[in-house]
Amino acid sequence: MKIYPIRPAEHSDIDSIASVALESWKYTYGSIYPEDVIHQFVARAYSAENLTGSIDRDSARSKRLFCVALDTDGQIVAFSHTVPEPNSDTSFELVRIYALPRTHGTGVGTALLNYLFENVPSLTQLTAWVEQDNTIGRRFYERHGFKVIDEKEDDFFGHKTVLLKYRLQRNPGELATAGFARPSA
Ligand SMILES: CC(C)(COP(=O)(O)OP(=O)(O)OC[C@H]1O[C@@H](n2cnc3c(N)ncnc32)[C@H](O)[C@@H]1OP(=O)(O)O)[C@@H](O)C(=O)NCCC(=O)NCCS
């Protein structure tokens, strides 16, 4: 069983987070979006300026929701970034969750979800937008009980795409069980 220590993201993690994002994006979306579009998006969304802002806003909250998962050698292999819905302490949006391809299916995504659930016991509703053709992401969410509640067409750097809105309704105290964390029969 693989255990991934998880901690809040810090400014010194910015290069590692951007690097995990690029590897994960190329692997996940390589057959969906053109490569130059992926590079363009990641360079903008994961720029030092954007990540600094995200970490600063996260640091100002009572609970840290932008987190990194570490391998045994201390390297960052995954991250997740969640934000509260406006004026709510029960509804949240998971805006990013990405892991290095070599760690997919090893429980790191489940560990990040559980870190969130353990740190925010009041969370009962978690929303995430997922590209329709992202089968890995969709299977991960569905495995954790998220349901599609809406969809929208999007224009992603001139590339037409469909995004699915997934939502998890959760009882306080429940933990996620998938991958390594699944109880044995
Ligand atoms: C989503 C992600 C963070 C999940 O982390 P993970 O460590 O791979 O997932 P876990 O091992 O904790 O959970 C296992 C579940 O994830 C899904 N999954 C993981 N790897 C998968 C793969 N290669 N193919 C299909 N499903 C996969 C499965 O549902 C699996 O459960 P199951 O084997 O019981 O069906 C990771 O797979 C990832 O970075 N994917 C690419 C980026 C992405 O799609 N992000 C979400 C969209 S915003």
Ligand as a Chemical Component Dictionary entry (heavy atoms), coordinates in Angstrom:
data_LIG
# 
_chem_comp.id                   LIG 
_chem_comp.type                 NON-POLYMER 
_chem_comp.pdbx_formal_charge   0 
_chem_comp.three_letter_code    LIG 
# 
loop_
_chem_comp_atom.comp_id 
_chem_comp_atom.atom_id 
_chem_comp_atom.alt_atom_id 
_chem_comp_atom.type_symbol 
_chem_comp_atom.charge 
_chem_comp_atom.model_Cartn_x 
_chem_comp_atom.model_Cartn_y 
_chem_comp_atom.model_Cartn_z 
_chem_comp_atom.pdbx_ordinal 
LIG C1  C1  C 0 -7.553  12.043 -11.401 1  
LIG C2  C2  C 0 -6.281  11.590 -10.701 2  
LIG C3  C3  C 0 -5.709  12.738 -9.885  3  
LIG C4  C4  C 0 -6.686  10.458 -9.768  4  
LIG O1  O1  O 0 -5.578  10.029 -9.036  5  
LIG P1  P1  P 0 -5.177  8.465  -9.027  6  
LIG O2  O2  O 0 -4.119  8.322  -8.021  7  
LIG O3  O3  O 0 -4.908  8.037  -10.416 8  
LIG O4  O4  O 0 -6.522  7.746  -8.567  9  
LIG P2  P2  P 0 -6.660  6.712  -7.348  10 
LIG O5  O5  O 0 -5.677  5.619  -7.524  11 
LIG O6  O6  O 0 -6.680  7.410  -6.055  12 
LIG O7  O7  O 0 -8.137  6.224  -7.599  13 
LIG C5  C5  C 0 -8.319  5.190  -8.439  14 
LIG C6  C6  C 0 -9.459  5.491  -9.379  15 
LIG O8  O8  O 0 -9.126  6.502  -10.331 16 
LIG C7  C7  C 0 -9.515  6.086  -11.653 17 
LIG N1  N1  N 0 -8.294  5.894  -12.459 18 
LIG C8  C8  C 0 -7.026  6.086  -12.064 19 
LIG N2  N2  N 0 -6.183  5.855  -13.085 20 
LIG C9  C9  C 0 -6.942  5.513  -14.142 21 
LIG C10 C10 C 0 -6.669  5.160  -15.485 22 
LIG N3  N3  N 0 -5.413  5.120  -15.958 23 
LIG N4  N4  N 0 -7.690  4.869  -16.299 24 
LIG C11 C11 C 0 -8.954  4.920  -15.867 25 
LIG N5  N5  N 0 -9.290  5.246  -14.592 26 
LIG C12 C12 C 0 -8.298  5.535  -13.752 27 
LIG C13 C13 C 0 -10.270 4.801  -11.445 28 
LIG O9  O9  O 0 -11.618 5.115  -11.249 29 
LIG C14 C14 C 0 -9.690  4.253  -10.179 30 
LIG O10 O10 O 0 -10.547 3.444  -9.409  31 
LIG P3  P3  P 0 -10.815 1.942  -9.812  32 
LIG O11 O11 O 0 -9.502  1.375  -10.251 33 
LIG O12 O12 O 0 -11.343 1.330  -8.583  34 
LIG O13 O13 O 0 -11.809 2.037  -10.909 35 
LIG C15 C15 C 0 -5.202  11.104 -11.689 36 
LIG O14 O14 O 0 -5.636  9.909  -12.316 37 
LIG C16 C16 C 0 -4.883  12.120 -12.738 38 
LIG O15 O15 O 0 -4.056  12.989 -12.531 39 
LIG N6  N6  N 0 -5.561  12.032 -13.905 40 
LIG C17 C17 C 0 -5.313  12.963 -14.978 41 
LIG C18 C18 C 0 -5.813  14.356 -14.652 42 
LIG C19 C19 C 0 -7.311  14.398 -14.473 43 
LIG O16 O16 O 0 -8.067  13.777 -15.189 44 
LIG N7  N7  N 0 -7.744  15.216 -13.486 45 
LIG C20 C20 C 0 -9.153  15.370 -13.188 46 
LIG C21 C21 C 0 -9.812  16.270 -14.172 47 
LIG S1  S1  S 0 -9.855  17.917 -13.632 48 
# 
loop_
_chem_comp_bond.comp_id 
_chem_comp_bond.atom_id_1 
_chem_comp_bond.atom_id_2 
_chem_comp_bond.value_order 
_chem_comp_bond.pdbx_ordinal 
LIG C1  C2  SING 1  
LIG C2  C3  SING 2  
LIG C2  C4  SING 3  
LIG C2  C15 SING 4  
LIG C4  O1  SING 5  
LIG O1  P1  SING 6  
LIG P1  O2  DOUB 7  
LIG P1  O3  SING 8  
LIG P1  O4  SING 9  
LIG O4  P2  SING 10 
LIG P2  O5  DOUB 11 
LIG P2  O6  SING 12 
LIG P2  O7  SING 13 
LIG O7  C5  SING 14 
LIG C5  C6  SING 15 
LIG C6  O8  SING 16 
LIG C6  C14 SING 17 
LIG O8  C7  SING 18 
LIG C7  N1  SING 19 
LIG C7  C13 SING 20 
LIG N1  C8  SING 21 
LIG N1  C12 SING 22 
LIG C8  N2  DOUB 23 
LIG N2  C9  SING 24 
LIG C9  C10 SING 25 
LIG C9  C12 DOUB 26 
LIG C10 N3  SING 27 
LIG C10 N4  DOUB 28 
LIG N4  C11 SING 29 
LIG C11 N5  DOUB 30 
LIG N5  C12 SING 31 
LIG C13 O9  SING 32 
LIG C13 C14 SING 33 
LIG C14 O10 SING 34 
LIG O10 P3  SING 35 
LIG P3  O11 DOUB 36 
LIG P3  O12 SING 37 
LIG P3  O13 SING 38 
LIG C15 O14 SING 39 
LIG C15 C16 SING 40 
LIG C16 O15 DOUB 41 
LIG C16 N6  SING 42 
LIG N6  C17 SING 43 
LIG C17 C18 SING 44 
LIG C18 C19 SING 45 
LIG C19 O16 DOUB 46 
LIG C19 N7  SING 47 
LIG N7  C20 SING 48 
LIG C20 C21 SING 49 
LIG C21 S1  SING 50 
# 
